[in-house]
Amino acid sequence: MLTTSIVPNMLFIIWRKGETISFGVCLLQFYIYSVSGSTECLLLTVMSYDRYLAICNPLRYASIMNFNQCLNLIFWSWFFGSLTAIITVIMICGLEFAGPNTIDHFFCDLEPLLQISCSETYFVKLEVYIASIPLLCFPILYIVVSYIHIFITVLNIPSTSGRKKVFSTCSSHLTVVCAYYATMFTIYTVPSKTKSTDTNKFISLIYTVITPLLNPVIYGLRSQDIRRALKKFTFLH
């Protein structure tokens, strides 16, 4: 959803060297992007909880992380992701847009929308900063604490092969977390005055296009079949 709501329209804009979009469609794109982005933050946190249970409490993993628990975690991730997004969209709808109508970005992101508003945007920015606490700060803190426990558990594993197996299980998730959260944190918590428009565009491109592009590669390299196919392809070429 995150990529599909942005990339096709972005390619169309690049092809046409600029394009118009209605205010309603712009808000819809921002809402879908916000929901999927916020939910992904929470789902990455849920995945760290899953790995923590699997490594630090393996004997109780099946009883704790059962099907109903998985559904609950997924539901609440989507619920809170949707809730924070709709609050932001409602506050944007309360702004006035009667001046410049050119968005200096490749999609309807928050900062470009606020830049063309004629109204005071302080409370919208304040709401975003407050929402970043449960969506960015707390999840980052939880993930860090989870991996500290995981690393301590791994170091206590006597066999080298066992430690390598555990590290390979966590490496893909940790790589995605670092790439995704680093860019999201920079965009939505670092004051906009310290970043140029081009910097914002580049950072946005990383987590909307590059990170989703790398996800199948990062997670797929855990598969023995994919690694064998990659080695065979590299050898033939």
BAFI-3210 file (N, C-alpha, C; in Angstrom, 3 decimals, decimal comma, padded with zeros to 6 digits):
// residues 237
n [1|2|3|4|5|6|7|8|9|10|11|12|13|14|15|16|17|18|19|20|21|22|23|24|25|26|27|28|29|30|31|32|33|34|35|36|37|38|39|40|41|42|43|44|45|46|47|48|49|50|51|52|53|54|55|56|57|58|59|60|61|62|63|64|65|66|67|68|69|70|71|72|73|74|75|76|77|78|79|80|81|82|83|84|85|86|87|88|89|90|91|92|93|94|95|96|97|98|99|100|101|102|103|104|105|106|107|108|109|110|111|112|113|114|115|116|117|118|119|120|121|122|123|124|125|126|127|128|129|130|131|132|133|134|135|136|137|138|139|140|141|142|143|144|145|146|147|148|149|150|151|152|153|154|155|156|157|158|159|160|161|162|163|164|165|166|167|168|169|170|171|172|173|174|175|176|177|178|179|180|181|182|183|184|185|186|187|188|189|190|191|192|193|194|195|196|197|198|199|200|201|202|203|204|205|206|207|208|209|210|211|212|213|214|215|216|217|218|219|220|221|222|223|224|225|226|227|228|229|230|231|232|233|234|235|236|237]
n.u [000,821|001,913|003,889|002,427|000,576|002,060|004,262|003,308|001,880|003,923|005,762|004,197|003,995|006,675|007,022|005,205|006,352|005,419|002,220|-001,300|-003,287|-006,193|-007,397|-008,773|-007,986|-005,300|-005,261|-006,307|-004,264|-002,232|-003,418|-003,614|-000,921|000,010|-001,380|-000,430|002,330|002,514|001,391|003,228|005,439|004,517|004,063|006,653|007,629|006,067|007,092|009,656|008,991|008,005|010,355|011,820|010,346|010,634|013,360|014,249|012,342|011,635|010,261|007,719|006,770|004,931|002,522|002,112|002,400|000,072|-002,550|-004,734|-003,509|-001,744|-003,587|-004,730|-002,530|-001,972|-004,400|-004,576|-002,311|-002,965|-005,225|-004,335|-002,509|-004,230|-005,836|-004,137|-003,446|-005,896|-006,565|-004,563|-005,197|-007,757|-007,099|-005,558|-007,515|-008,814|-007,258|-006,500|-006,216|-005,393|-003,507|-000,398|-000,353|001,314|002,996|006,073|007,256|007,343|005,108|002,090|003,089|003,415|004,909|005,289|002,563|001,866|003,490|002,295|000,020|-002,210|-002,842|-002,185|000,083|000,974|-000,317|-000,900|001,671|002,478|000,740|001,684|004,288|003,643|002,267|004,376|005,649|004,310|004,441|007,020|009,133|008,613|008,300|010,937|012,477|011,470|012,199|014,997|015,482|014,440|016,218|018,570|018,111|017,891|020,491|022,000|021,002|021,808|024,588|024,954|024,541|026,037|027,106|028,717|027,445|024,775|024,583|025,087|022,861|020,759|021,462|021,232|018,514|017,582|018,872|017,806|015,382|016,383|017,961|016,036|014,562|016,458|016,953|014,382|013,292|015,266|015,103|012,388|012,390|014,107|012,662|010,224|010,725|013,025|013,550|012,104|013,409|016,079|016,548|016,839|014,636|015,293|016,720|014,694|013,152|014,913|015,294|012,656|012,337|013,919|012,572|010,096|010,451|013,058|013,636|011,281|011,823|014,157|013,325|012,258|014,675|016,301|014,853|014,544|017,102|017,518|016,553|017,579|017,251|017,002|019,498|021,151|020,255|021,016|023,811|024,282|023,361|025,169|027,547|027,155|027,166]
n.v [-001,208|001,262|001,745|001,474|003,532|005,721|005,410|004,711|007,081|008,918|008,147|008,747|011,532|012,252|011,402|013,071|015,429|016,979|017,401|017,822|017,564|016,898|018,452|016,715|014,157|014,377|014,512|011,972|010,331|011,065|010,137|007,305|006,719|007,588|005,888|003,310|003,676|004,322|002,023|000,126|000,802|-000,047|-002,758|-003,676|-003,443|-005,348|-007,591|-007,645|-008,299|-010,846|-012,181|-011,884|-013,494|-015,979|-016,504|-015,853|-016,980|-019,712|-022,103|-021,404|-020,133|-021,046|-021,186|-018,561|-016,863|-017,452|-018,121|-016,367|-014,380|-013,343|-012,241|-010,269|-008,551|-007,690|-006,451|-004,300|-002,884|-001,945|-000,487|001,613|002,796|003,707|005,428|007,535|008,587|009,500|011,509|013,404|014,010|015,133|017,457|018,739|019,217|021,311|023,478|026,391|026,709|028,811|030,101|029,646|026,802|024,767|021,844|021,128|018,467|014,852|013,517|013,753|014,732|015,472|017,840|019,376|019,952|021,527|023,694|025,125|026,060|028,610|029,022|028,992|026,562|025,411|023,779|021,478|020,505|020,119|018,062|016,018|015,662|014,797|012,438|011,022|009,992|007,579|006,167|006,185|006,779|005,189|002,546|002,284|002,329|000,017|-001,963|-001,769|-002,529|-005,134|-006,373|-006,151|-007,985|-010,228|-010,413|-010,861|-013,361|-014,818|-014,721|-016,414|-018,884|-021,967|-023,231|-022,419|-022,641|-022,507|-019,866|-018,487|-019,241|-018,032|-015,328|-015,025|-015,284|-012,936|-010,886|-009,956|-008,685|-006,722|-005,210|-004,081|-002,616|-000,689|000,739|001,688|003,011|004,920|006,731|007,555|008,698|010,841|012,393|013,100|013,927|015,479|018,951|020,870|023,114|022,586|020,988|020,774|021,190|019,413|017,516|016,439|015,255|013,301|011,667|010,841|009,348|007,169|005,661|005,250|004,037|002,799|001,253|-000,510|-001,810|-003,177|-004,904|-007,557|-008,668|-008,538|-010,108|-012,369|-013,452|-015,071|-017,497|-020,691|-021,709|-019,426|-018,265|-020,226|-020,106|-017,503|-017,662|-019,478|-017,992|-015,841|-017,186|-018,149|-015,809]
n.w [000,000|000,799|-001,151|-003,546|-003,403|-004,013|-005,925|-008,698|-009,464|-009,108|-011,119|-013,322|-013,064|-013,427|-016,044|-017,398|-016,753|-014,631|-013,116|-012,459|-009,461|-007,635|-004,589|-002,887|-003,800|-003,314|-000,495|-000,007|-001,000|000,803|003,167|002,799|002,499|005,021|006,788|006,018|006,396|009,153|010,267|009,428|010,997|013,518|013,016|012,498|015,052|016,342|015,072|016,178|018,786|018,330|017,541|019,854|021,658|020,374|020,621|023,217|024,859|024,059|024,699|025,490|023,321|021,294|022,730|023,556|021,251|019,575|017,125|017,593|019,116|017,234|015,399|017,044|017,528|014,932|014,272|016,175|015,476|012,896|013,630|015,392|013,664|011,631|013,131|014,048|011,569|010,494|012,287|011,759|009,072|009,369|010,762|008,834|006,941|008,145|007,592|005,567|002,051|-000,070|-001,468|-003,002|-005,175|-005,869|-005,280|-004,028|-004,406|-004,878|-004,149|-002,133|000,625|004,168|004,987|002,501|001,990|004,207|003,753|001,660|002,769|003,881|006,470|010,046|011,006|013,293|015,247|013,825|013,254|015,876|016,658|015,003|015,995|018,580|017,939|016,909|019,074|020,178|017,787|016,744|018,673|021,064|019,845|018,721|021,055|022,314|020,464|020,580|023,274|023,173|021,380|022,807|024,889|023,241|022,112|024,416|025,146|022,897|023,105|025,203|024,139|023,635|021,293|018,191|015,727|016,492|017,427|015,039|013,547|014,955|014,717|011,947|011,700|012,864|011,506|009,036|009,742|011,492|009,780|008,028|009,904|010,781|008,385|007,722|010,040|010,551|008,388|008,580|011,130|010,742|008,911|010,258|012,888|013,110|013,036|010,379|009,441|009,458|007,330|003,792|000,910|-001,152|000,293|001,878|-000,134|-001,081|001,208|001,594|-000,715|-000,148|001,920|000,765|-001,691|-002,131|000,229|000,367|-002,062|-001,477|000,506|-000,299|-001,148|001,142|003,039|001,488|001,101|003,246|002,555|001,585|-000,973|-002,586|-002,177|-003,304|-005,959|-006,580|-006,362|-008,439|-010,641|-010,546|-011,032|-013,642|-015,057]
ca.u [000,000|002,792|004,539|001,423|-000,096|002,975|005,162|002,708|001,613|005,224|006,287|003,356|004,393|007,990|006,810|004,522|007,107|004,491|000,822|-002,197|-004,000|-007,200|-007,105|-009,311|-007,123|-004,038|-005,478|-006,474|-002,921|-001,544|-004,017|-003,185|000,515|000,177|-001,863|000,486|003,619|002,377|001,150|004,482|006,241|004,014|004,264|008,069|007,766|005,474|008,050|010,735|008,408|007,953|011,711|012,198|009,731|011,185|014,749|014,432|011,348|011,186|009,366|006,371|006,470|003,718|001,340|001,925|002,187|-000,875|-003,230|-005,530|-002,583|-001,272|-004,677|-004,854|-001,403|-002,156|-005,563|-004,271|-001,330|-003,725|-006,151|-003,627|-001,964|-005,342|-006,327|-003,235|-003,506|-007,161|-006,488|-003,748|-005,946|-008,826|-006,490|-005,176|-008,753|-009,182|-006,390|-006,910|-005,277|-005,876|-002,357|000,317|-000,947|002,329|003,679|007,458|007,547|006,829|003,819|001,469|003,616|002,934|005,618|004,912|001,196|001,857|004,194|001,428|-001,184|-002,269|-003,205|-001,172|000,239|001,663|-001,001|-000,741|003,025|002,510|000,068|002,580|005,359|003,065|001,983|005,631|006,106|003,897|004,689|008,445|010,030|008,362|008,703|012,396|012,965|011,101|013,021|016,357|015,478|014,229|017,446|019,565|017,824|018,203|021,946|022,479|020,648|022,639|025,954|024,961|024,428|027,404|027,607|028,873|026,404|023,528|024,617|024,953|021,477|019,924|021,801|020,672|017,071|017,299|019,596|016,947|014,466|017,158|018,371|014,858|014,236|017,424|016,740|013,054|013,125|016,217|014,566|011,147|012,737|014,693|011,623|009,109|011,098|014,025|012,890|012,189|014,312|017,437|016,630|016,411|013,574|015,905|017,041|013,423|012,771|015,815|014,977|011,344|012,533|014,520|011,624|008,903|010,791|014,264|013,470|010,388|012,488|015,167|012,717|012,288|016,065|016,785|014,194|014,707|018,433|017,493|016,164|018,678|016,986|017,314|020,953|021,731|019,930|021,825|025,178|024,286|023,215|026,432|028,564|026,901|027,448]
ca.v [000,000|002,421|001,967|001,598|004,829|006,807|005,211|004,869|008,495|009,580|007,871|009,498|012,933|012,378|011,245|014,267|016,592|017,762|017,017|018,378|016,607|017,608|018,492|015,499|013,021|014,606|014,078|010,514|009,752|011,281|009,270|005,915|006,678|007,725|004,657|002,195|003,964|004,205|000,612|-000,617|001,044|-000,901|-004,166|-003,976|-003,626|-006,656|-008,607|-007,743|-009,049|-012,242|-012,734|-011,953|-014,692|-017,187|-016,731|-015,751|-017,799|-020,630|-023,163|-020,854|-019,353|-021,521|-020,880|-017,098|-016,325|-018,301|-017,458|-015,243|-013,314|-012,731|-011,399|-009,102|-007,647|-007,093|-005,552|-003,079|-002,130|-001,233|000,440|002,812|003,444|004,421|006,488|008,690|009,171|010,224|012,736|014,355|014,431|016,033|018,746|019,377|019,706|022,561|024,556|027,085|026,611|029,804|030,763|028,794|025,463|023,868|021,043|020,862|017,100|013,888|013,022|014,640|014,496|016,436|019,120|020,177|020,436|022,612|024,848|025,914|026,462|030,011|029,044|028,653|025,102|025,014|022,686|020,262|020,023|019,634|016,759|015,054|015,378|013,982|011,108|010,316|009,325|006,159|005,508|006,113|006,743|003,993|001,342|002,200|001,941|-001,382|-002,806|-001,775|-003,360|-006,529|-006,916|-006,300|-009,293|-011,269|-010,549|-011,500|-014,781|-015,419|-014,870|-017,541|-020,140|-022,519|-023,623|-021,345|-022,802|-022,019|-018,405|-018,027|-019,463|-017,009|-014,043|-014,992|-015,087|-011,543|-009,902|-009,353|-007,756|-005,606|-004,377|-003,315|-001,667|000,414|001,543|002,325|003,945|006,034|007,728|008,091|009,548|012,068|013,187|013,567|014,425|016,533|020,180|021,054|024,217|022,075|020,149|021,413|020,472|018,291|016,482|015,775|014,399|012,143|010,787|010,244|008,347|005,983|004,794|004,939|003,266|001,971|000,252|-001,594|-002,566|-004,050|-005,848|-008,952|-009,132|-008,719|-011,271|-013,535|-014,040|-016,090|-018,769|-021,423|-021,838|-018,152|-018,097|-021,130|-019,574|-016,304|-018,107|-020,075|-016,897|-015,086|-018,028|-018,232|-014,516]
ca.w [000,000|000,882|-002,444|-004,604|-003,305|-004,384|-007,068|-010,038|-009,728|-009,215|-012,464|-014,262|-012,954|-014,057|-017,492|-017,899|-016,273|-013,810|-013,309|-011,448|-008,624|-006,838|-003,164|-002,285|-004,157|-002,602|000,890|-000,013|-001,122|002,074|004,186|002,563|002,803|006,466|007,432|005,749|007,021|010,613|010,590|009,254|012,201|014,596|012,650|012,723|016,495|016,627|014,612|017,167|019,900|017,885|017,603|021,274|022,227|019,757|021,013|024,667|025,569|022,997|025,163|025,620|022,110|020,617|023,530|023,616|019,909|018,869|016,007|018,106|019,508|015,979|014,886|017,918|017,293|013,611|014,326|016,909|014,684|011,859|014,266|015,847|012,468|010,974|014,011|013,995|010,226|010,296|013,084|011,005|007,879|009,822|011,093|007,569|006,313|008,783|007,114|004,350|000,932|-001,033|-002,074|-003,972|-005,300|-006,426|-004,256|-004,424|-003,962|-005,854|-003,668|-001,146|001,958|005,150|004,961|001,322|002,151|005,182|003,194|000,778|003,497|004,318|007,882|011,033|010,994|014,526|015,946|013,012|013,511|017,252|016,662|014,360|016,947|019,662|017,381|016,651|020,306|020,172|016,497|016,433|019,832|021,872|019,120|018,635|022,382|022,553|019,590|021,128|024,496|022,750|020,794|023,875|025,492|022,256|022,005|025,651|025,029|021,852|023,624|026,149|023,397|023,619|019,976|017,199|014,708|017,071|017,433|013,652|013,125|015,579|014,105|010,597|011,856|013,251|010,701|008,016|010,413|012,039|008,645|007,591|010,975|010,756|007,179|007,725|011,153|010,438|007,461|009,133|012,268|010,198|008,251|011,080|014,209|012,961|012,568|008,931|009,098|009,334|006,142|002,562|000,199|-001,873|001,290|002,205|-001,266|-001,125|002,335|001,304|-001,765|000,460|002,631|-000,041|-002,891|-002,034|001,294|-000,087|-003,128|-000,878|001,442|-000,772|-001,201|002,514|003,633|000,617|001,214|004,290|001,946|000,977|-002,408|-003,235|-002,154|-004,316|-007,284|-006,776|-006,637|-009,768|-011,613|-010,537|-011,648|-015,080|-015,669]
c.u [000,859|003,385|003,519|000,717|000,772|003,650|004,481|002,436|002,910|005,827|005,509|003,732|005,740|007,854|006,187|005,256|006,214|003,063|-000,014|-002,896|-004,993|-006,842|-007,591|-008,449|-005,775|-004,154|-005,642|-005,125|-002,157|-002,091|-003,552|-001,714|000,753|-000,243|-000,859|001,847|003,578|002,202|002,421|005,409|005,827|004,218|005,732|008,351|007,200|006,426|009,222|010,260|008,359|009,335|012,211|011,622|010,384|012,578|014,917|013,460|010,775|010,179|007,918|005,928|005,136|002,455|001,060|001,579|001,292|-001,619|-004,024|-004,651|-002,039|-002,328|-004,838|-003,754|-001,542|-003,293|-005,212|-003,216|-002,033|-004,645|-005,449|-002,970|-003,017|-005,812|-005,445|-003,286|-004,769|-007,182|-005,690|-004,499|-007,064|-008,265|-006,038|-006,401|-009,213|-008,323|-006,968|-005,810|-005,776|-004,729|-001,704|-000,298|000,020|003,062|005,067|007,896|007,000|005,585|003,329|001,935|003,188|003,594|005,304|003,495|001,137|002,520|003,297|000,143|-001,081|-002,542|-001,984|-001,105|000,873|001,015|-000,938|000,641|003,145|001,870|000,960|003,720|004,859|002,794|003,252|006,148|005,641|004,238|006,171|009,303|009,850|008,721|010,215|012,983|012,671|011,969|014,452|016,438|015,310|015,516|018,592|019,375|018,178|019,704|022,541|022,197|021,532|024,053|026,065|024,776|025,826|027,957|027,675|027,790|025,058|023,463|024,436|023,516|020,561|020,190|021,224|019,165|016,736|017,877|018,702|016,010|015,211|017,611|017,224|014,496|015,157|017,180|015,446|012,934|014,070|015,676|013,285|011,431|013,296|013,632|010,686|009,479|012,184|013,337|013,145|013,162|015,736|017,627|016,142|015,308|014,127|016,274|015,796|012,993|013,618|015,505|013,642|011,465|013,091|013,453|010,350|009,207|011,928|014,117|012,485|011,002|013,478|014,567|012,712|013,700|016,562|016,181|014,440|016,053|018,534|017,182|017,370|018,495|017,350|018,817|021,632|021,476|020,775|023,270|025,292|024,213|024,531|027,521|028,412|027,229|028,797]
c.v [001,263|002,761|002,234|002,946|005,977|006,590|005,338|006,324|009,284|009,385|008,635|010,980|013,166|012,303|012,498|015,555|017,558|017,385|017,644|017,251|017,400|017,522|017,218|014,281|013,144|014,153|012,568|009,818|009,892|010,356|007,823|005,746|006,725|006,457|003,526|002,422|003,803|002,748|-000,206|-000,413|000,100|-002,379|-004,579|-004,176|-004,974|-007,777|-008,752|-008,495|-010,537|-012,891|-012,842|-013,214|-015,959|-017,515|-016,775|-016,612|-018,859|-021,675|-022,682|-020,119|-019,758|-021,176|-019,378|-016,534|-017,271|-017,491|-016,235|-014,071|-012,591|-011,792|-010,132|-008,081|-006,944|-006,074|-004,236|-002,255|-001,307|-000,182|001,740|003,545|004,263|005,601|007,727|009,370|010,000|011,505|013,805|014,889|015,400|017,419|019,482|019,934|021,028|023,740|025,194|026,978|027,539|030,521|029,899|027,394|024,470|023,167|020,699|019,504|016,151|013,164|013,955|014,259|015,636|017,802|019,954|020,724|021,616|023,867|025,719|026,352|027,925|030,134|028,794|027,128|024,573|023,783|021,379|019,658|019,464|018,256|015,669|014,668|014,494|012,559|010,318|009,594|007,872|005,435|005,332|005,900|005,479|002,705|001,184|001,745|000,474|-002,325|-002,906|-002,671|-004,837|-007,135|-006,985|-007,648|-010,433|-011,494|-011,194|-012,997|-015,491|-015,679|-016,030|-018,886|-020,731|-022,797|-022,435|-021,422|-022,295|-020,506|-017,852|-018,162|-018,386|-015,648|-013,926|-014,780|-013,614|-010,517|-009,204|-008,321|-006,524|-004,663|-003,496|-002,260|-000,451|001,331|002,329|003,376|005,131|007,130|008,360|009,058|010,877|012,982|013,851|014,047|015,500|017,787|020,442|022,155|023,746|021,222|020,936|020,587|019,260|017,159|015,708|014,819|013,140|011,151|010,086|009,147|007,055|005,084|004,518|004,042|002,284|000,886|-000,846|-002,436|-003,575|-005,114|-007,291|-009,522|-009,454|-009,969|-012,534|-014,211|-015,035|-017,464|-019,425|-021,523|-020,561|-017,920|-018,987|-020,612|-018,343|-016,665|-018,704|-019,005|-016,112|-015,883|-018,073|-016,932|-013,962]
c.w [000,000|-000,478|-003,536|-004,576|-003,808|-005,733|-008,434|-010,409|-009,884|-010,597|-013,523|-014,252|-013,628|-015,572|-018,103|-017,530|-015,491|-014,122|-012,197|-010,698|-007,774|-005,356|-002,471|-002,555|-003,445|-001,148|000,992|-000,118|000,181|003,159|004,022|002,911|004,315|007,197|007,251|006,406|008,526|011,027|010,442|010,448|013,320|014,288|012,800|014,207|016,917|016,205|015,573|018,406|019,571|017,973|019,040|021,923|021,687|020,270|022,530|025,466|024,624|023,454|025,279|024,358|021,481|021,396|023,593|022,246|019,103|017,806|016,477|018,522|018,276|015,409|015,721|017,655|015,948|013,630|015,012|016,203|013,617|012,483|014,673|014,671|011,749|011,807|013,945|012,629|010,034|011,118|012,340|009,793|008,267|010,139|009,833|006,857|006,916|008,366|005,859|003,302|-000,173|-001,734|-003,125|-004,002|-005,936|-005,293|-004,757|-003,879|-005,013|-005,356|-002,572|000,256|002,882|004,991|003,720|001,402|003,115|004,636|002,321|001,481|003,914|005,815|008,762|011,172|012,276|015,149|015,152|013,256|014,929|017,351|016,065|015,304|018,096|019,171|017,129|017,895|020,344|018,876|016,183|017,685|020,667|021,129|018,999|019,960|022,666|021,719|020,126|022,354|024,138|022,213|021,792|024,576|024,542|022,173|023,250|025,609|024,021|022,363|024,613|025,459|023,228|022,221|019,021|016,140|015,207|017,084|016,020|013,163|013,690|014,945|012,703|010,634|012,103|012,290|009,687|008,626|010,921|010,939|008,173|008,626|010,918|009,559|007,256|008,818|011,056|009,528|008,001|010,281|011,790|009,610|009,257|012,470|014,151|012,437|011,093|008,538|008,897|008,089|004,928|001,912|-000,531|-000,919|001,681|001,107|-001,290|-000,009|002,111|000,261|-001,179|001,079|001,861|-001,228|-002,629|-000,969|000,909|-001,202|-002,557|000,045|000,943|-000,824|000,201|003,145|002,813|000,743|002,366|003,726|001,271|-000,539|-003,157|-003,257|-003,183|-005,727|-007,595|-007,084|-008,035|-010,851|-011,708|-011,243|-013,164|-015,792|-015,241]
res [m|l|t|t|s|i|v|p|n|m|l|f|i|i|w|r|k|g|e|t|i|s|f|g|v|c|l|l|q|f|y|i|y|s|v|s|g|s|t|e|c|l|l|l|t|v|m|s|y|d|r|y|l|a|i|c|n|p|l|r|y|a|s|i|m|n|f|n|q|c|l|n|l|i|f|w|s|w|f|f|g|s|l|t|a|i|i|t|v|i|m|i|c|g|l|e|f|a|g|p|n|t|i|d|h|f|f|c|d|l|e|p|l|l|q|i|s|c|s|e|t|y|f|v|k|l|e|v|y|i|a|s|i|p|l|l|c|f|p|i|l|y|i|v|v|s|y|i|h|i|f|i|t|v|l|n|i|p|s|t|s|g|r|k|k|v|f|s|t|c|s|s|h|l|t|v|v|c|a|y|y|a|t|m|f|t|i|y|t|v|p|s|k|t|k|s|t|d|t|n|k|f|i|s|l|i|y|t|v|i|t|p|l|l|n|p|v|i|y|g|l|r|s|q|d|i|r|r|a|l|k|k|f|t|f|l|h]
***
